[in-house]
């Protein structure tokens, strides 16, 4: 008789429980905790996922599958490739966060290989239902306590409509697969209907397309019984709910309100994505082998960001924004990890997806998995911890070996797993603790004490440093710091150094640093940062204005005019005459008289271009009388004549303004032709840009085309 050795626990029933309790607990732990003051909900949830994956790693000896899910080797190599790019990254904190986030998903993927697919589907469906119910309640008019969500912006637990849609899409796919099985169909059908209804009112077009793909996959890739009429009836009900949700969605206005009662056109999300993807392809081309580094997209993207995308994303520069991802997961991997990283990601799918697409038990995961991948084409759901964790669990469970037997780990493996788990828990707690500290005083702005605590836990997060600068200096409604003296500079010195080290292309943070350096009499360093800002964003209004003011103070009239006149941003152009008057009023300003004339020149141009005044192209030279001009024309005449009087009648800009004025008032333009045909070519390029409408009107007249500079 042989001695009985240790035995492994018997594998669970192939079908398993309706809802896997441990996966449901994990998903709830990274979804439900919320503080409205968090500056980045998704970053916090990635921290929570790290902690949860760390606990799984510590307990790995209890669940490690004997045969890992197919695709784990490719996923492990992808994590390793990201870890290798960590030391050379511009921001090591963001690099570590991205690499460890993928490692956490790999742990969930492996752990799910020991869990029955039915229970994993149930947990994903339950998550989608909870998120969808919360969002539907908000849309129905329920404001949740503590600012977690409002009826006006139902972001559900996730703080973002698109992020909520990504979770609802996975929940819809999982619930649909469960609803089409023999047992307990109606409860899962109701669950799927809730998810579909929320996707309708959420307004995410990508979410609706992914939901349609989930329903299509459920129809053409049946994973069980019943077949025929019952399946078609179920799918028909889901389509009906989705259609009703689409018809009942909240209207999206074509214009958005801004400060002062003005409105702007709603930016096109398609146009923004097109710009993002175009810039991302340039980033891939710039570093095709190694990429720009894990987690570095948001830090390196400003070097490739287009003016069109800036204007659209910032609502005409009314609020600063940054792009955390390119709104496509494949592009993000290619940008950050290069083409080798993208190939490893494709290899993971090539190894694991066959278990989902071929006939077999894993096919039940097809609706949710394919819907998630469709979402990844227009969004970046891999960075959305709840949705990504549910996807990793579904894919891991579907791609697992049929027997799902556990593996016995040796002592060294247990120790290594425990150490890795402890590190993940520590890093996750650090991220969550930093975010909690920064949000402690919400809804009031964070104090310097709050931000000191946040930075002590997460030094590389540049947003905490920017917020601390604002707390030290105060921030005006125009985006300028209120106090920038030597005392403020001394207090914010560490923040300036951190911004320049960890986020050297963040124009918003660099502009704060430049203002402090300038106010602290370190103008050389300030100008270096301001010029760098203009290299990244040639139309940055604040940088151009500050450099122009300093150039004016040094007597460099032409340099200052070039900064202000050459393609000025509308936020500068609309107040250009006011800016020039302010420059002229600076005590001790060089050439103050010239700046007063510049202010009068721009005011004259503005008066001539006033849309309320007469159209010069429709004036009748023989019938108009200056004495009978409307008030707008009279004002234009006054400003133009004052400028011509101060600048001298031979001044080329004055000739154009006077000619334009005479056209407006019905005078004889032929008498205004300059004595020298080339006189107007002397106008500088910046002034020529401001005078472009006047040039266009004058070119239509005989004799003017030959003396005007080329367009």
C-alpha positions as CSV (number, residue, x, y, z in Angstrom):
1,X,0.0,0.0,0.0
2,X,1.5,3.3,-1.0
3,X,1.3,6.5,1.0
4,X,-1.4,8.9,-0.1
5,X,0.2,12.1,-1.5
6,X,-1.3,15.5,-1.5
7,X,-4.3,15.8,-3.8
8,X,-5.5,18.7,-5.9
9,X,-9.0,20.1,-5.4
10,X,-11.5,18.6,-7.9
11,X,-12.1,20.9,-10.8
12,X,-15.3,23.0,-10.7
13,X,-18.4,22.0,-12.6
14,X,-17.8,22.8,-16.3
15,X,-20.9,25.1,-16.2
16,X,-20.1,26.7,-12.9
17,X,-22.2,29.3,-11.0
18,X,-24.4,31.8,-12.8
19,X,-22.2,34.7,-11.6
20,X,-18.6,34.1,-10.6
21,X,-18.5,35.7,-7.1
22,X,-14.8,36.4,-7.1
23,X,-14.7,38.1,-10.5
24,X,-17.8,40.0,-9.6
25,X,-16.1,41.2,-6.4
26,X,-12.9,42.2,-8.3
27,X,-15.0,44.2,-10.9
28,X,-17.0,45.9,-8.2
29,X,-13.8,46.8,-6.3
30,X,-12.4,48.7,-9.3
31,X,-15.7,50.2,-10.4
32,X,-17.8,51.3,-7.4
33,X,-15.4,53.4,-5.3
34,X,-15.6,57.0,-6.5
35,X,-14.7,60.5,-5.4
36,X,-16.0,63.3,-7.6
37,X,-12.9,65.4,-7.2
38,X,-10.5,62.9,-8.8
39,X,-8.8,64.6,-11.7
40,X,-8.6,61.3,-13.7
41,X,-11.2,58.6,-12.9
42,X,-9.5,56.0,-15.2
43,X,-6.1,56.5,-13.7
44,X,-7.5,55.8,-10.2
45,X,-9.3,52.7,-11.4
46,X,-6.1,51.4,-13.0
47,X,-4.6,51.9,-9.6
48,X,-7.4,49.9,-8.0
49,X,-6.9,47.2,-10.7
50,X,-3.2,47.0,-9.8
51,X,-4.1,46.4,-6.2
52,X,-6.7,43.8,-7.0
53,X,-4.3,42.0,-9.4
54,X,-1.6,42.1,-6.7
55,X,-4.0,40.3,-4.3
56,X,-4.6,37.6,-7.0
57,X,-0.8,37.2,-7.5
58,X,-0.3,36.7,-3.7
59,X,-3.0,34.0,-3.8
60,X,-1.7,32.6,-7.1
61,X,-0.8,29.2,-5.5
62,X,-4.5,28.6,-4.9
63,X,-5.7,29.2,-8.5
64,X,-2.8,28.9,-10.9
65,X,-4.0,26.8,-13.9
66,X,-2.1,23.7,-14.8
67,X,-2.4,24.6,-18.5
68,X,-2.4,28.4,-19.1
69,X,-4.8,30.0,-21.5
70,X,-3.7,30.2,-25.1
71,X,-2.1,33.5,-25.9
72,X,-0.5,34.0,-22.4
73,X,3.0,33.7,-23.9
74,X,2.4,36.5,-26.3
75,X,0.7,38.6,-23.6
76,X,3.7,38.0,-21.3
77,X,6.1,39.1,-24.0
78,X,4.1,42.2,-24.6
79,X,4.3,43.1,-20.9
80,X,8.0,42.4,-20.9
81,X,8.5,44.6,-24.0
82,X,6.7,47.4,-22.3
83,X,8.8,46.9,-19.1
84,X,12.0,47.1,-21.2
85,X,11.0,50.6,-22.5
86,X,10.5,51.9,-18.9
87,X,14.0,53.1,-18.1
88,X,14.4,55.3,-21.1
89,X,10.9,56.9,-20.9
90,X,10.5,60.7,-20.5
91,X,8.1,60.1,-17.7
92,X,9.0,56.9,-15.7
93,X,5.8,57.1,-13.6
94,X,3.6,56.9,-16.7
95,X,5.8,54.2,-18.2
96,X,5.5,52.1,-15.0
97,X,1.8,52.6,-14.8
98,X,1.2,51.4,-18.4
99,X,3.5,48.4,-18.2
100,X,2.1,47.3,-14.8
101,X,-1.5,47.9,-16.1
102,X,-0.8,45.4,-18.9
103,X,0.7,43.0,-16.3
104,X,-2.4,43.3,-14.1
105,X,-4.5,42.4,-17.1
106,X,-2.2,39.4,-17.8
107,X,-2.8,38.2,-14.2
108,X,-6.6,38.5,-14.6
109,X,-6.3,36.7,-18.0
110,X,-4.4,33.8,-16.4
111,X,-6.6,33.6,-13.3
112,X,-9.7,33.5,-15.5
113,X,-8.2,30.3,-17.1
114,X,-9.3,28.5,-13.9
115,X,-12.8,30.0,-13.8
116,X,-15.8,28.5,-15.6
117,X,-16.9,30.7,-18.6
118,X,-20.6,30.8,-17.6
119,X,-19.7,32.5,-14.3
120,X,-17.3,35.0,-16.0
121,X,-20.0,35.9,-18.4
122,X,-22.4,36.5,-15.6
123,X,-20.0,38.7,-13.7
124,X,-19.4,40.8,-16.8
125,X,-23.1,41.1,-17.5
126,X,-23.8,42.1,-13.9
127,X,-21.1,44.9,-14.1
128,X,-22.6,46.2,-17.3
129,X,-26.1,46.2,-15.7
130,X,-25.1,48.1,-12.6
131,X,-23.3,50.8,-14.7
132,X,-26.2,51.0,-17.1
133,X,-28.9,51.2,-14.4
134,X,-26.9,54.1,-12.8
135,X,-26.7,55.9,-16.1
136,X,-30.4,55.4,-16.9
137,X,-31.4,56.7,-13.4
138,X,-29.3,59.8,-14.1
139,X,-30.9,60.3,-17.5
140,X,-34.3,60.0,-15.8
141,X,-33.5,63.0,-13.6
142,X,-31.9,61.5,-10.5
143,X,-28.9,63.4,-9.2
144,X,-26.7,61.2,-7.2
145,X,-25.2,62.3,-3.9
146,X,-21.8,63.9,-3.5
147,X,-21.6,64.8,-7.2
148,X,-21.0,61.3,-8.4
149,X,-23.2,62.0,-11.4
150,X,-25.8,64.4,-12.6
151,X,-28.8,64.1,-14.8
152,X,-27.2,66.6,-17.2
153,X,-24.1,64.4,-17.7
154,X,-24.8,60.8,-16.9
155,X,-21.3,59.4,-16.8
156,X,-22.4,56.6,-14.5
157,X,-19.8,55.3,-12.0
158,X,-17.0,55.9,-14.5
159,X,-17.1,59.7,-14.8
160,X,-17.2,59.6,-18.6
161,X,-19.9,58.7,-21.1
162,X,-17.6,56.9,-23.4
163,X,-16.0,54.9,-20.6
164,X,-19.5,53.9,-19.3
165,X,-20.4,52.8,-22.9
166,X,-17.4,50.6,-23.1
167,X,-18.5,48.7,-19.9
168,X,-22.1,48.5,-21.1
169,X,-21.0,47.1,-24.4
170,X,-19.2,44.2,-22.7
171,X,-22.1,43.7,-20.4
172,X,-24.5,43.6,-23.3
173,X,-22.4,41.0,-25.2
174,X,-22.1,38.8,-22.1
175,X,-25.8,39.0,-21.2
176,X,-26.9,38.3,-24.8
177,X,-24.8,35.1,-24.8
178,X,-26.4,34.0,-21.5
179,X,-29.9,34.9,-22.6
180,X,-29.7,32.6,-25.6
181,X,-29.0,29.5,-23.5
182,X,-31.6,27.0,-22.4
183,X,-31.7,27.9,-18.8
184,X,-32.8,31.1,-17.1
185,X,-33.1,33.0,-20.4
186,X,-35.5,35.8,-19.3
187,X,-33.4,37.4,-16.5
188,X,-30.4,37.6,-18.8
189,X,-32.6,39.0,-21.6
190,X,-33.7,41.7,-19.2
191,X,-30.1,42.4,-18.3
192,X,-29.1,42.7,-21.9
193,X,-32.1,45.0,-22.5
194,X,-30.9,47.4,-19.7
195,X,-27.5,47.6,-21.3
196,X,-28.9,48.2,-24.7
197,X,-31.2,50.9,-23.4
198,X,-28.4,52.7,-21.7
199,X,-26.3,52.6,-24.9
200,X,-29.1,54.2,-26.7
201,X,-29.4,57.2,-24.3
202,X,-25.6,57.4,-23.7
203,X,-25.1,58.8,-27.2
204,X,-21.8,57.0,-27.9
205,X,-21.9,56.1,-31.6
206,X,-19.0,53.8,-31.2
207,X,-20.8,52.0,-28.4
208,X,-24.0,51.5,-30.5
209,X,-22.0,50.1,-33.4
210,X,-20.2,47.7,-31.0
211,X,-23.5,46.7,-29.5
212,X,-24.9,45.9,-33.0
213,X,-21.8,43.8,-33.6
214,X,-22.4,41.9,-30.4
215,X,-26.0,41.2,-31.4
216,X,-24.8,40.1,-34.8
217,X,-22.2,37.8,-33.3
218,X,-24.8,36.2,-31.1
219,X,-27.0,35.5,-34.1
220,X,-24.4,34.1,-36.5
221,X,-22.2,32.4,-33.9
222,X,-24.7,30.4,-31.7
223,X,-23.0,29.0,-28.7
224,X,-25.9,26.8,-27.4
225,X,-29.6,26.3,-27.3
226,X,-32.2,27.3,-28.1
227,X,-32.1,27.8,-31.8
228,X,-34.5,29.2,-34.3
229,X,-37.6,31.2,-33.4
230,X,-36.6,31.7,-29.7
231,X,-33.2,33.1,-30.7
232,X,-34.7,35.4,-33.3
233,X,-37.3,36.7,-30.8
234,X,-34.7,37.4,-28.2
235,X,-32.5,39.3,-30.7
236,X,-35.5,41.1,-32.1
237,X,-36.4,42.3,-28.6
238,X,-32.8,43.6,-28.0
239,X,-32.8,45.4,-31.4
240,X,-36.2,47.0,-30.4
241,X,-34.8,48.2,-27.1
242,X,-31.7,49.6,-28.8
243,X,-33.9,51.3,-31.4
244,X,-36.1,52.9,-28.7
245,X,-33.0,54.0,-26.8
246,X,-31.6,55.6,-30.0
247,X,-34.9,57.4,-30.6
248,X,-35.1,58.6,-27.0
249,X,-31.5,59.7,-26.6
250,X,-30.9,63.3,-25.4
251,X,-30.5,65.8,-28.2
252,X,-27.0,67.1,-28.9
253,X,-27.1,70.8,-29.6
254,X,-25.2,72.1,-32.6
255,X,-23.7,74.9,-30.6
256,X,-22.3,75.0,-27.1
257,X,-22.4,78.0,-24.7
258,X,-19.3,79.7,-23.6
259,X,-18.4,82.5,-21.1
260,X,-20.1,85.8,-21.8
261,X,-23.1,84.4,-23.5
262,X,-21.3,83.5,-26.7
263,X,-21.6,80.2,-28.5
264,X,-19.3,78.0,-30.5
265,X,-20.0,75.2,-33.0
266,X,-19.9,71.7,-31.4
267,X,-16.6,70.1,-32.6
268,X,-16.8,67.0,-34.7
269,X,-15.5,64.0,-32.9
270,X,-14.9,62.4,-36.3
271,X,-12.6,65.3,-37.3
272,X,-10.8,65.2,-33.9
273,X,-10.2,61.4,-34.3
274,X,-8.9,61.9,-37.8
275,X,-6.4,64.5,-36.6
276,X,-5.4,62.2,-33.7
277,X,-4.9,59.2,-35.9
278,X,-2.9,61.2,-38.5
279,X,-0.6,62.5,-35.8
280,X,-0.3,59.0,-34.3
281,X,0.9,57.6,-37.6
282,X,3.6,60.3,-37.7
283,X,4.6,59.2,-34.2
284,X,4.8,55.6,-35.3
285,X,7.0,56.6,-38.3
286,X,9.3,58.6,-36.0
287,X,10.0,55.5,-33.8
288,X,8.8,52.4,-35.6
289,X,11.0,49.9,-33.7
290,X,11.0,50.9,-30.0
291,X,8.1,53.4,-30.0
292,X,8.1,56.5,-27.8
293,X,7.9,54.5,-24.6
294,X,5.1,52.9,-22.6
295,X,2.6,55.4,-21.3
296,X,4.3,58.2,-23.1
297,X,1.7,59.0,-25.7
298,X,0.3,62.0,-23.7
299,X,3.8,63.3,-23.0
300,X,5.1,63.1,-26.6
301,X,1.9,63.7,-28.6
302,X,2.2,67.6,-28.3
303,X,5.2,67.5,-30.6
304,X,2.9,66.1,-33.4
305,X,-0.4,67.8,-32.4
306,X,-2.1,69.8,-35.2
307,X,-3.6,73.2,-34.8
308,X,-6.9,71.9,-36.1
309,X,-7.1,69.3,-33.3
310,X,-6.1,71.8,-30.6
311,X,-8.8,74.2,-31.7
312,X,-11.5,71.5,-31.8
313,X,-10.5,69.7,-28.6
314,X,-10.1,72.9,-26.5
315,X,-13.4,74.5,-27.8
316,X,-11.4,77.3,-29.4
317,X,-8.9,77.4,-26.6
318,X,-11.5,78.1,-24.0
319,X,-10.3,75.2,-21.8
320,X,-7.0,73.4,-21.8
321,X,-7.0,69.7,-22.7
322,X,-4.5,66.9,-23.2
323,X,-4.8,63.7,-25.2
324,X,-4.2,60.6,-23.0
325,X,-4.5,58.2,-25.9
326,X,-5.1,58.2,-29.7
327,X,-8.7,56.8,-29.4
328,X,-7.5,53.5,-30.8
329,X,-5.8,50.8,-28.9
330,X,-3.8,49.4,-31.8
331,X,-2.4,52.8,-32.6
332,X,-1.5,53.4,-29.0
333,X,0.4,50.1,-28.8
334,X,2.2,50.9,-32.0
335,X,3.1,54.4,-30.9
336,X,4.3,53.4,-27.4
337,X,5.8,50.0,-28.1
338,X,6.6,50.2,-31.8
339,X,5.7,47.7,-34.4
340,X,7.1,44.8,-32.4
341,X,4.6,45.6,-29.6
342,X,1.8,45.7,-32.2
343,X,2.8,42.3,-33.6
344,X,2.8,40.8,-30.1
345,X,-0.7,42.2,-29.5
346,X,-1.9,40.7,-32.8
347,X,-0.2,37.4,-31.9
348,X,-2.1,37.3,-28.6
349,X,-5.4,37.7,-30.5
350,X,-4.3,35.1,-33.1
351,X,-3.7,32.6,-30.4
352,X,-6.7,33.2,-28.2
353,X,-9.5,34.3,-30.6
354,X,-9.9,30.9,-32.4
355,X,-11.3,29.5,-29.1
356,X,-13.9,32.2,-29.3
357,X,-14.8,31.9,-32.9
358,X,-14.8,28.2,-33.4
359,X,-17.6,26.0,-32.4
360,X,-17.2,25.0,-28.7
361,X,-17.9,26.3,-25.2
362,X,-15.6,29.3,-25.7
363,X,-17.9,30.7,-28.4
364,X,-20.2,32.0,-25.7
365,X,-17.7,34.8,-25.1
366,X,-17.8,35.9,-28.8
367,X,-20.4,38.7,-28.5
368,X,-18.7,40.5,-25.7
369,X,-15.1,39.9,-27.0
370,X,-15.9,41.1,-30.5
371,X,-17.8,44.1,-29.3
372,X,-14.9,45.1,-27.1
373,X,-12.5,44.8,-30.0
374,X,-14.8,46.9,-32.2
375,X,-14.8,49.6,-29.5
376,X,-11.0,49.5,-29.5
377,X,-11.0,50.7,-33.1
378,X,-12.5,54.1,-32.1
379,X,-11.7,54.3,-28.4
380,X,-9.0,53.0,-26.0
381,X,-10.9,50.6,-23.7
382,X,-7.7,48.8,-22.7
383,X,-7.0,51.8,-20.5
384,X,-10.5,51.5,-19.0
385,X,-9.8,49.2,-16.0
386,X,-13.4,47.7,-15.5
387,X,-14.0,47.1,-19.2
388,X,-10.4,45.8,-19.8
389,X,-10.5,43.5,-16.8
390,X,-13.9,42.0,-17.9
391,X,-12.5,41.5,-21.4
392,X,-9.3,39.9,-20.1
393,X,-11.3,37.5,-17.9
394,X,-13.7,36.6,-20.8
395,X,-10.8,36.0,-23.2
396,X,-8.8,34.0,-20.6
397,X,-11.7,31.8,-19.6
398,X,-12.7,31.1,-23.2
399,X,-9.1,30.3,-24.3
400,X,-8.4,28.0,-21.3
401,X,-7.9,24.3,-21.3
402,X,-11.1,22.3,-20.9
403,X,-10.1,20.5,-17.7
404,X,-9.2,23.7,-15.8
405,X,-7.1,21.8,-13.3
406,X,-4.9,23.7,-10.9
407,X,-1.2,23.6,-10.8
408,X,1.0,23.1,-7.7
409,X,3.5,25.9,-7.3
410,X,6.9,25.4,-5.8
411,X,8.2,27.4,-2.8
412,X,10.2,29.8,-5.0
413,X,7.3,30.4,-7.4
414,X,5.1,31.1,-4.4
415,X,7.6,33.6,-3.0
416,X,8.1,35.3,-6.4
417,X,4.3,35.6,-6.9
418,X,3.9,37.0,-3.4
419,X,6.6,39.6,-3.9
420,X,5.2,40.6,-7.3
421,X,1.7,40.9,-5.7
422,X,2.9,43.0,-2.9
423,X,4.6,45.4,-5.3
424,X,1.4,45.7,-7.4
425,X,-0.6,46.4,-4.3
426,X,1.9,49.1,-3.1
427,X,2.0,50.8,-6.5
428,X,-1.8,50.7,-6.8
429,X,-2.3,52.1,-3.3
430,X,0.2,54.9,-4.1
431,X,-1.8,56.0,-7.2
432,X,-5.1,55.9,-5.4
433,X,-3.7,57.6,-2.3
434,X,-2.3,60.4,-4.4
435,X,-5.6,60.9,-6.2
436,X,-7.5,60.9,-2.9
437,X,-5.2,63.5,-1.4
438,X,-5.6,65.8,-4.4
439,X,-9.4,65.4,-4.2
440,X,-9.7,65.8,-0.4
441,X,-11.1,69.3,-0.4
442,X,-13.5,68.9,-3.4
443,X,-15.5,70.8,-4.5
444,X,-13.1,73.5,-3.5
445,X,-9.8,73.7,-5.4
446,X,-7.0,71.5,-3.8
447,X,-4.8,73.3,-1.3
448,X,-1.0,73.3,-1.4
449,X,-1.1,70.9,1.6
450,X,-3.4,68.5,-0.3
451,X,-1.1,68.6,-3.3
452,X,2.0,68.2,-1.2
453,X,0.6,64.9,0.0
454,X,-0.3,63.9,-3.5
455,X,3.1,64.7,-4.9
456,X,4.8,62.9,-2.1
457,X,3.1,59.7,-3.3
458,X,3.3,60.4,-7.1
459,X,6.0,62.8,-8.0
460,X,6.0,62.2,-11.7
461,X,2.3,63.2,-12.3
462,X,2.7,66.6,-13.8
463,X,-0.9,67.5,-13.3
464,X,-0.3,67.6,-9.5
465,X,2.6,70.0,-10.1
466,X,0.4,72.3,-12.3
467,X,-2.3,72.3,-9.7
468,X,0.2,73.2,-7.0
469,X,1.4,76.2,-9.1
470,X,-2.2,77.3,-9.4
471,X,-2.7,77.0,-5.7
472,X,0.4,79.0,-4.9
473,X,-0.1,81.8,-7.5
474,X,-3.9,81.9,-8.1
475,X,-5.4,81.5,-11.6
476,X,-7.4,84.2,-13.4
477,X,-10.3,83.6,-15.7
478,X,-8.0,84.4,-18.7
479,X,-5.7,81.5,-17.8
480,X,-2.9,83.8,-16.5
481,X,-1.4,83.3,-13.0
482,X,-2.4,86.1,-10.7
483,X,0.8,86.4,-8.7
484,X,4.2,85.6,-10.2
485,X,6.8,87.4,-8.1
486,X,10.1,86.0,-6.7
487,X,8.3,84.6,-3.6
488,X,6.0,82.5,-5.7
489,X,8.8,81.4,-7.9
490,X,10.8,80.2,-4.9
491,X,7.8,78.2,-3.6
492,X,7.1,76.6,-7.0
493,X,10.8,75.9,-8.0
494,X,10.3,72.1,-7.5
495,X,7.2,72.1,-9.6
496,X,8.9,73.9,-12.5
497,X,11.7,71.5,-12.4
498,X,9.3,68.5,-12.3
499,X,7.3,69.8,-15.3
500,X,10.4,70.4,-17.3
501,X,11.7,66.9,-16.5
502,X,8.6,64.8,-16.6
503,X,6.3,66.6,-19.0
504,X,8.5,68.8,-21.2
505,X,6.0,69.2,-24.0
506,X,2.9,70.1,-22.0
507,X,2.2,73.6,-23.2
508,X,-0.3,74.4,-20.4
509,X,2.2,73.4,-17.7
510,X,5.1,75.1,-19.5
511,X,3.1,78.3,-19.8
512,X,2.6,78.4,-16.0
513,X,6.4,77.8,-15.5
514,X,7.2,80.5,-18.0
515,X,5.0,83.1,-16.3
516,X,6.7,82.3,-12.9
517,X,10.2,82.6,-14.4
518,X,9.3,85.8,-16.1
519,X,7.8,87.3,-13.0
520,X,10.9,86.2,-11.0
521,X,13.2,88.2,-13.3
522,X,14.6,85.1,-15.0
523,X,13.5,86.2,-18.5
524,X,16.0,84.3,-20.5
525,X,14.7,80.9,-19.2
526,X,11.1,82.2,-19.5
527,X,11.7,83.2,-23.2
528,X,13.3,79.8,-23.8
529,X,10.1,78.1,-22.6
530,X,7.8,80.5,-24.4
531,X,9.6,79.9,-27.7
532,X,9.4,76.1,-27.1
533,X,5.6,76.5,-26.6
534,X,5.3,78.3,-29.9
535,X,7.3,75.5,-31.6
536,X,4.8,73.0,-30.3
537,X,1.8,75.3,-30.8
538,X,2.5,78.2,-33.2
539,X,-0.7,80.0,-32.4
540,X,-0.5,79.8,-28.6
541,X,-2.0,83.2,-27.6
542,X,-0.5,83.5,-24.2
543,X,3.1,82.8,-25.3
544,X,2.9,85.1,-28.3
545,X,1.5,87.9,-26.2
546,X,4.1,87.7,-23.4
547,X,7.0,87.5,-25.9
548,X,5.5,90.5,-27.8
549,X,5.3,92.6,-24.5
550,X,8.9,91.8,-23.7
551,X,10.0,92.6,-27.2
552,X,8.1,95.9,-27.0
553,X,9.8,96.7,-23.7
554,X,13.2,96.2,-25.4
555,X,12.2,98.5,-28.2
556,X,12.0,95.7,-30.8
557,X,8.9,97.0,-32.6
558,X,9.2,94.8,-35.6
559,X,9.7,91.6,-33.6
560,X,6.7,92.4,-31.4
561,X,4.5,93.2,-34.4
562,X,5.5,89.9,-36.1
563,X,4.5,88.0,-33.0
564,X,1.1,89.7,-32.7
565,X,0.2,90.2,-36.4
566,X,1.3,87.1,-38.2
567,X,-1.6,84.7,-38.0
568,X,-2.9,85.8,-34.6
569,X,-5.2,83.5,-32.7
570,X,-8.7,84.9,-32.6
571,X,-8.5,85.3,-28.8
572,X,-5.6,87.8,-29.5
573,X,-7.1,89.2,-32.6
574,X,-10.4,90.2,-31.1
575,X,-8.5,92.3,-28.4
576,X,-5.5,93.3,-30.4
577,X,-6.1,97.0,-30.3
578,X,-6.6,96.7,-26.5
579,X,-3.4,94.8,-26.1
580,X,-1.5,97.4,-28.0
581,X,-2.9,100.2,-25.9
582,X,-1.9,98.3,-22.8
583,X,1.6,98.0,-24.2
584,X,1.8,101.7,-24.9
585,X,0.7,102.4,-21.3
586,X,3.5,100.3,-19.7
587,X,5.7,102.7,-17.7
588,X,9.0,103.3,-19.5
589,X,8.0,101.4,-22.6
590,X,10.2,102.1,-25.6
591,X,8.6,103.9,-28.6
592,X,5.4,104.5,-26.7
593,X,4.2,106.8,-29.5
594,X,4.7,104.1,-32.1
595,X,2.6,101.7,-30.0
596,X,-0.2,104.2,-29.7
597,X,-0.2,104.5,-33.5
598,X,-0.3,100.7,-33.8
599,X,-3.3,100.5,-31.5
600,X,-5.0,103.2,-33.6
601,X,-4.1,101.3,-36.8
602,X,-5.6,98.1,-35.6
603,X,-8.7,99.9,-34.3
604,X,-9.1,101.4,-37.7
605,X,-8.8,98.0,-39.4
606,X,-11.4,96.7,-36.9
607,X,-13.8,99.6,-37.7
608,X,-13.5,99.0,-41.4
609,X,-14.2,95.3,-41.0
610,X,-17.2,95.8,-38.7
611,X,-19.9,93.6,-40.1
612,X,-22.5,96.2,-39.1
613,X,-21.1,98.8,-41.5
614,X,-21.8,99.1,-45.2
615,X,-20.3,96.6,-47.7
616,X,-17.6,98.4,-49.7
617,X,-18.3,96.2,-52.7
618,X,-21.9,97.4,-52.9
619,X,-21.1,101.2,-52.6
620,X,-22.2,103.4,-55.4
621,X,-19.4,105.9,-56.0
622,X,-21.7,108.5,-57.5
623,X,-24.4,108.5,-54.9
624,X,-22.9,108.1,-51.4
625,X,-22.3,111.2,-49.3
626,X,-19.8,111.1,-46.3
627,X,-22.1,113.4,-44.3
628,X,-25.0,110.9,-44.6
629,X,-22.9,107.8,-43.6
630,X,-24.2,105.5,-40.9
631,X,-22.6,105.6,-37.4
632,X,-20.4,102.6,-38.1
633,X,-19.0,104.3,-41.2
634,X,-18.6,107.6,-39.3
635,X,-16.6,105.8,-36.7
636,X,-14.5,104.0,-39.3
637,X,-13.8,107.4,-41.0
638,X,-12.8,108.9,-37.7
639,X,-10.4,106.1,-36.8
640,X,-8.9,105.9,-40.3
641,X,-8.3,109.7,-40.6
642,X,-6.8,109.8,-37.1
643,X,-4.4,107.1,-38.0
644,X,-3.5,108.7,-41.4
645,X,-3.0,112.0,-39.6
646,X,-0.6,110.5,-37.0
647,X,1.3,108.2,-39.4
648,X,1.5,110.6,-42.3
649,X,-0.4,110.5,-45.6
650,X,2.5,108.7,-47.4
651,X,2.5,105.8,-45.0
652,X,1.6,102.7,-47.0
653,X,-0.8,101.2,-44.5
654,X,-2.5,104.6,-44.3
655,X,-3.0,104.6,-48.1
656,X,-4.8,101.3,-48.0
657,X,-7.0,102.3,-45.1
658,X,-7.8,105.6,-46.7
659,X,-8.6,104.0,-50.0
660,X,-10.8,101.4,-48.3
661,X,-12.6,104.2,-46.4
662,X,-13.3,106.2,-49.6
663,X,-14.7,103.0,-51.2
664,X,-17.0,102.6,-48.2
665,X,-18.1,106.2,-48.4
666,X,-18.5,106.3,-52.1
667,X,-15.5,108.4,-53.1
668,X,-13.5,108.2,-56.3
669,X,-10.8,105.5,-55.7
670,X,-8.8,106.5,-58.8
671,X,-7.6,109.7,-57.1
672,X,-6.0,107.6,-54.3
673,X,-3.5,105.7,-56.4
674,X,-0.1,106.1,-54.9
675,X,2.6,108.1,-56.7
676,X,5.0,105.1,-56.7
677,X,3.6,101.8,-57.9
678,X,5.8,99.8,-55.5
679,X,4.9,101.8,-52.3
680,X,2.4,99.3,-50.9
681,X,4.8,96.4,-51.3
682,X,6.7,97.8,-48.3
683,X,3.9,96.7,-45.9
684,X,5.2,94.0,-43.6
685,X,3.8,90.6,-43.8
686,X,2.0,90.8,-40.4
687,X,0.2,94.1,-41.3
688,X,-0.6,92.7,-44.7
689,X,-2.4,89.8,-43.0
690,X,-4.5,92.2,-41.0
691,X,-5.3,94.2,-44.1
692,X,-6.2,91.2,-46.2
693,X,-9.9,92.1,-46.5
694,X,-8.9,95.6,-47.6
695,X,-6.5,94.2,-50.2
696,X,-9.2,92.0,-51.6
697,X,-11.6,94.9,-52.0
698,X,-9.0,97.1,-53.6
699,X,-7.8,94.4,-56.1
700,X,-11.2,94.5,-57.7
701,X,-10.6,98.1,-58.8
702,X,-8.8,99.1,-62.0
703,X,-5.3,100.3,-61.4
704,X,-4.9,98.8,-57.9
705,X,-3.9,95.2,-58.8
706,X,-0.6,96.4,-60.2
707,X,0.5,98.3,-57.1
708,X,-0.6,95.9,-54.4
709,X,1.8,93.2,-53.1
710,X,1.1,89.6,-54.3
711,X,-1.7,87.9,-52.3
